[in-house]
Amino acid sequence: MKRVWSFLLLAFGFTWAIAGIGAALGVDTTKQLPYMAMAALCMFGPAFAAVVQVRLLDKAPWSALGLHPRAIHWPGIIRTAVMGMSIVPLCLLVIWLFGDQLGIARFGHVAVTGERFGTAVKEMLEQMGGKTPSSSTEFLTRLPGGVVLVVILVSALFMAFTFNLPFMLGEELGWRGYLYRATAHWSGGKRIVFTGFFWGLWHAPLIMLGHNYPGYPLLGIPMMIVFCLLLALLFDWSRTRVRSVWGPCILHGLINGSAGAFALFAWDGHVLFGSPVGVGGFVAIGILGSVLIAFDGGYRRSLTEAGGVAEEG
């Protein structure tokens, strides 16, 4: 357990120090480029901690991080990709149900249509100081909304395997690389709760600067912890079934890369309810997690059994 706490101290220390320096310099989400650079650097905190812990403190081989490509179980990668691409559509469905069908105003509205897509693009360009020609707006409104959503999800999948991959490794080398191996003797359920809690808490400085929950710097922290606790099940399943840290990296990249699709088809939702990181997202991720547990018997059994890796079944 000592090495687990050592890893967490290194990961939190690196990221919180970077975020603290940024905050002291006045960097927050309103300063887009400086904030993006700072947030990207913060993401490498868990990877830094994992490398230092494995190579300098544990004196262990690189294999302890689950990086070797020959270990990848490709059917697990395919299932991870399908699951990752389903998160935003399911979130849209949940928010449509609560907001449009049940009339709960805080969830806002959802319409997967070309008209909504064109309106969203126009609003985004206006916010950036640009202007969309009427001919372009008319063209966008004629596009099938479902096709646009699929194209975005496929693009996110491509980005998850390419540009996003090294950034996602910055987090996953720690959480699902080192920490997964260090807690392998625990039951899956205990590992998920422990990892999810500290993964969520690790985001606290960025949440306080306006990340994910603008206007809720304090309430956003427990919300982020709940979000990460729910996601931790999906990530742990991917790590187990892919047999490599690359599975969670792909899943993380898919989630980050497809998040923008949500804003193109949903509007007027309260950030704590009608958003992927709000109650709507919690329900969607909870549904996915329930499906995984229901249909993967080997993994389901590993949640209550100490030690070992869940067998296929």
C-alpha positions as CSV (number, residue, x, y, z in Angstrom):
1,M,0.0,0.0,0.0
2,K,3.0,2.3,0.6
3,R,3.8,2.4,-3.1
4,V,0.2,3.3,-4.0
5,W,0.3,6.3,-1.7
6,S,3.7,7.3,-3.0
7,F,2.4,7.2,-6.6
8,L,-0.7,9.3,-5.6
9,L,1.6,11.8,-3.9
10,L,3.7,12.2,-7.0
11,A,0.7,12.4,-9.4
12,F,-1.2,14.9,-7.3
13,G,2.0,16.9,-6.5
14,F,2.9,17.3,-10.2
15,T,-0.5,18.2,-11.5
16,W,-1.6,20.4,-8.6
17,A,1.7,22.3,-8.7
18,I,1.3,23.1,-12.4
19,A,-2.4,24.1,-11.8
20,G,-1.4,26.2,-8.8
21,I,1.3,28.1,-10.8
22,G,-1.2,28.7,-13.6
23,A,-3.8,30.0,-11.1
24,A,-1.2,32.3,-9.6
25,L,-0.5,33.7,-13.0
26,G,-4.2,34.3,-13.6
27,V,-4.8,31.4,-16.0
28,D,-8.4,30.0,-16.1
29,T,-10.9,28.7,-18.7
30,T,-11.6,32.3,-20.0
31,K,-8.0,32.4,-21.3
32,Q,-8.3,29.6,-23.8
33,L,-4.8,29.1,-25.2
34,P,-2.9,29.4,-21.9
35,Y,-5.5,27.3,-20.2
36,M,-5.3,24.5,-22.8
37,A,-1.5,24.5,-22.6
38,M,-1.6,24.3,-18.8
39,A,-4.3,21.6,-18.8
40,A,-2.4,19.5,-21.3
41,L,0.7,19.7,-19.1
42,C,-1.4,18.7,-16.0
43,M,-2.5,15.6,-17.8
44,F,1.1,14.2,-17.7
45,G,1.1,14.1,-13.9
46,P,0.0,10.5,-13.5
47,A,2.4,9.4,-16.3
48,F,5.3,11.2,-14.5
49,A,4.3,9.6,-11.2
50,A,4.1,6.1,-12.8
51,V,7.5,6.3,-14.5
52,V,9.2,7.7,-11.3
53,Q,7.5,5.1,-9.1
54,V,8.3,2.1,-11.4
55,R,11.8,2.9,-12.5
56,L,13.3,4.9,-9.6
57,L,11.4,3.7,-6.5
58,D,10.1,0.2,-7.2
59,K,13.1,-0.6,-9.5
60,A,10.6,-2.6,-11.6
61,P,10.7,-3.3,-15.4
62,W,8.7,-1.3,-17.9
63,S,6.3,-4.2,-18.2
64,A,4.8,-3.1,-14.9
65,L,3.1,-0.3,-16.8
66,G,1.2,-2.6,-19.3
67,L,2.6,-0.8,-22.4
68,H,3.8,-3.7,-24.6
69,P,1.8,-3.8,-27.8
70,R,2.1,-7.6,-28.1
71,A,-0.1,-7.9,-25.0
72,I,-3.0,-6.2,-26.7
73,H,-6.2,-8.3,-27.1
74,W,-7.7,-6.8,-30.2
75,P,-11.3,-8.0,-29.7
76,G,-11.2,-6.0,-26.5
77,I,-10.0,-3.0,-28.4
78,I,-13.0,-3.3,-30.8
79,R,-15.4,-3.7,-27.9
80,T,-13.8,-0.7,-26.2
81,A,-14.2,1.4,-29.4
82,V,-17.9,0.4,-29.7
83,M,-18.5,1.3,-26.1
84,G,-16.7,4.6,-26.3
85,M,-18.6,5.7,-29.4
86,S,-21.9,4.9,-27.7
87,I,-21.5,7.2,-24.8
88,V,-22.5,10.5,-26.4
89,P,-25.5,9.1,-28.3
90,L,-26.7,7.4,-25.1
91,C,-26.2,10.7,-23.2
92,L,-28.2,12.5,-25.8
93,L,-31.0,9.9,-25.6
94,V,-31.1,10.2,-21.8
95,I,-31.3,14.0,-21.8
96,W,-34.0,13.9,-24.6
97,L,-36.0,11.6,-22.4
98,F,-35.7,13.7,-19.2
99,G,-35.8,17.1,-20.9
100,D,-38.1,16.8,-23.9
101,Q,-40.3,13.9,-22.9
102,L,-40.6,14.3,-19.2
103,G,-40.3,18.1,-19.3
104,I,-37.6,18.6,-16.7
105,A,-36.3,22.0,-17.7
106,R,-32.8,21.6,-16.2
107,F,-32.0,18.8,-18.7
108,G,-32.6,21.1,-21.7
109,H,-33.4,19.9,-25.1
110,V,-32.0,17.5,-27.7
111,A,-32.6,17.3,-31.5
112,V,-30.4,15.2,-33.7
113,T,-31.3,17.0,-36.9
114,G,-29.6,19.1,-39.6
115,E,-31.5,22.1,-38.5
116,R,-30.2,21.9,-35.0
117,F,-26.7,21.2,-36.3
118,G,-26.8,24.3,-38.5
119,T,-28.1,26.5,-35.7
120,A,-25.3,25.2,-33.3
121,V,-22.6,25.9,-35.8
122,K,-23.9,29.4,-36.5
123,E,-24.1,30.2,-32.7
124,M,-20.5,28.9,-32.2
125,L,-19.1,31.0,-35.0
126,E,-20.9,34.1,-33.8
127,Q,-19.5,33.6,-30.3
128,M,-16.0,33.5,-31.9
129,G,-16.7,36.7,-33.7
130,G,-17.4,35.1,-37.1
131,K,-20.4,35.0,-39.3
132,T,-21.9,32.1,-41.3
133,P,-23.2,33.0,-44.8
134,S,-26.9,32.2,-45.2
135,S,-26.1,29.8,-48.0
136,S,-23.8,27.8,-45.7
137,T,-26.4,27.8,-43.0
138,E,-29.0,26.5,-45.4
139,F,-26.7,23.7,-46.6
140,L,-26.0,22.6,-43.0
141,T,-29.6,22.4,-42.1
142,R,-30.2,20.0,-44.9
143,L,-27.7,17.5,-43.6
144,P,-29.1,14.4,-41.9
145,G,-28.4,14.9,-38.2
146,G,-27.8,11.2,-37.6
147,V,-25.2,11.1,-40.4
148,V,-23.4,14.1,-38.9
149,L,-23.3,12.5,-35.5
150,V,-21.8,9.3,-37.0
151,V,-19.2,11.2,-38.9
152,I,-18.1,13.0,-35.8
153,L,-17.9,9.7,-33.8
154,V,-15.8,8.1,-36.5
155,S,-13.6,11.1,-36.6
156,A,-13.2,10.9,-32.8
157,L,-12.2,7.2,-33.2
158,F,-9.5,8.1,-35.7
159,M,-8.2,10.9,-33.4
160,A,-8.3,8.5,-30.4
161,F,-5.8,6.2,-32.3
162,T,-3.6,9.1,-33.4
163,F,-3.4,12.7,-32.2
164,N,-5.1,12.2,-28.8
165,L,-3.2,9.0,-27.9
166,P,-0.1,10.5,-26.3
167,F,-2.2,13.0,-24.2
168,M,-4.4,10.2,-23.0
169,L,-1.4,8.1,-22.1
170,G,-0.4,11.0,-19.8
171,E,-3.3,10.0,-17.5
172,E,-3.8,6.4,-18.3
173,L,-0.2,5.3,-17.7
174,G,-0.8,6.2,-14.1
175,W,-4.4,5.3,-13.4
176,R,-4.8,2.2,-15.6
177,G,-1.1,1.4,-16.0
178,Y,0.7,1.6,-12.6
179,L,-2.3,1.8,-10.3
180,Y,-4.1,-1.1,-12.0
181,R,-1.1,-3.3,-11.5
182,A,-0.4,-2.1,-8.0
183,T,-3.9,-2.9,-6.9
184,A,-4.3,-6.2,-8.9
185,H,-4.5,-8.2,-5.7
186,W,-7.7,-6.3,-4.7
187,S,-11.2,-7.1,-5.8
188,G,-12.2,-5.3,-9.0
189,G,-14.9,-3.4,-7.1
190,K,-12.5,-2.1,-4.5
191,R,-10.0,-1.1,-7.2
192,I,-12.6,0.8,-9.2
193,V,-13.9,2.7,-6.2
194,F,-10.4,3.6,-5.0
195,T,-9.1,4.6,-8.5
196,G,-12.3,6.5,-9.4
197,F,-12.3,8.5,-6.2
198,F,-8.7,9.7,-6.5
199,W,-9.0,10.1,-10.3
200,G,-11.9,12.5,-9.7
201,L,-10.2,14.3,-6.8
202,W,-7.0,14.7,-8.9
203,H,-9.1,17.1,-11.2
204,A,-10.0,19.4,-8.3
205,P,-7.6,22.4,-9.2
206,L,-8.9,22.5,-12.8
207,I,-12.5,22.2,-11.7
208,M,-11.9,25.2,-9.4
209,L,-10.6,27.1,-12.4
210,G,-13.8,26.5,-14.3
211,H,-13.2,23.2,-16.1
212,N,-16.3,21.1,-16.8
213,Y,-18.5,22.9,-14.3
214,P,-18.2,26.7,-14.9
215,G,-19.8,28.6,-12.1
216,Y,-19.5,25.7,-9.7
217,P,-15.9,25.6,-8.5
218,L,-16.7,23.8,-5.3
219,L,-19.8,21.8,-6.1
220,G,-18.0,20.7,-9.3
221,I,-15.4,18.7,-7.3
222,P,-17.8,16.1,-5.8
223,M,-19.7,16.0,-9.2
224,M,-16.4,15.2,-10.9
225,I,-15.7,12.5,-8.4
226,V,-19.0,10.9,-9.1
227,F,-18.4,11.2,-12.8
228,C,-15.0,9.5,-12.5
229,L,-16.3,6.8,-10.2
230,L,-18.9,5.8,-12.8
231,L,-16.3,6.0,-15.7
232,A,-13.8,4.0,-13.7
233,L,-15.9,0.9,-14.2
234,L,-15.8,1.3,-18.0
235,F,-12.0,2.0,-18.0
236,D,-11.3,-0.9,-15.6
237,W,-13.3,-3.2,-17.9
238,S,-11.4,-2.0,-20.9
239,R,-8.0,-2.4,-19.2
240,T,-9.0,-5.9,-18.2
241,R,-10.4,-7.0,-21.5
242,V,-7.7,-5.4,-23.7
243,R,-5.0,-6.6,-21.3
244,S,-3.0,-3.4,-21.9
245,V,-3.1,0.2,-20.9
246,W,-3.7,1.1,-24.6
247,G,-7.4,0.1,-24.2
248,P,-8.2,2.8,-21.7
249,C,-6.1,5.3,-23.7
250,I,-8.4,4.7,-26.7
251,L,-11.5,4.9,-24.6
252,H,-10.3,8.2,-23.0
253,G,-9.4,9.6,-26.4
254,L,-12.9,8.7,-27.7
255,I,-14.7,10.4,-24.8
256,N,-12.7,13.6,-25.1
257,G,-12.9,13.6,-28.9
258,S,-16.6,13.0,-29.2
259,A,-17.7,15.4,-26.4
260,G,-18.0,18.3,-28.8
261,A,-20.8,16.4,-30.7
262,F,-23.0,16.8,-27.6
263,A,-23.0,20.6,-27.9
264,L,-24.1,20.3,-31.6
265,F,-27.4,18.6,-30.8
266,A,-28.2,19.6,-27.2
267,W,-29.0,23.1,-25.8
268,D,-30.4,24.9,-22.8
269,G,-29.3,22.3,-20.3
270,H,-28.0,23.1,-16.9
271,V,-24.4,22.0,-16.6
272,L,-25.1,19.9,-13.5
273,F,-28.0,18.1,-15.2
274,G,-28.2,18.3,-18.9
275,S,-24.5,17.6,-19.8
276,P,-22.2,14.6,-20.2
277,V,-20.6,15.5,-16.9
278,G,-23.9,16.1,-15.2
279,V,-26.8,13.9,-14.1
280,G,-27.7,13.0,-17.7
281,G,-24.2,11.7,-18.3
282,F,-24.2,9.8,-15.0
283,V,-27.3,8.0,-16.0
284,A,-25.9,7.2,-19.5
285,I,-22.6,5.9,-18.1
286,G,-24.4,3.9,-15.4
287,I,-26.5,2.2,-18.1
288,L,-23.4,1.2,-20.0
289,G,-21.7,-0.1,-16.9
290,S,-24.8,-2.1,-16.0
291,V,-24.7,-3.7,-19.5
292,L,-21.1,-4.6,-19.1
293,I,-21.7,-6.3,-15.8
294,A,-24.8,-8.1,-17.0
295,F,-23.2,-9.6,-20.2
296,D,-19.6,-10.2,-19.0
297,G,-19.8,-12.9,-16.4
298,G,-16.1,-13.3,-15.9
299,Y,-15.6,-9.6,-15.3
300,R,-18.7,-9.5,-13.0
301,R,-17.3,-12.2,-10.8
302,S,-13.9,-10.3,-10.6
303,L,-15.7,-7.4,-9.0
304,T,-16.1,-9.3,-5.7
305,E,-13.1,-11.7,-5.9
306,A,-9.7,-10.6,-4.6
307,G,-6.7,-11.0,-7.0
308,G,-6.4,-12.3,-10.5
309,V,-7.6,-11.0,-13.8
310,A,-11.2,-11.6,-15.0
311,E,-11.4,-14.4,-17.4
312,E,-13.4,-14.1,-20.6
313,G,-17.0,-15.2,-20.2
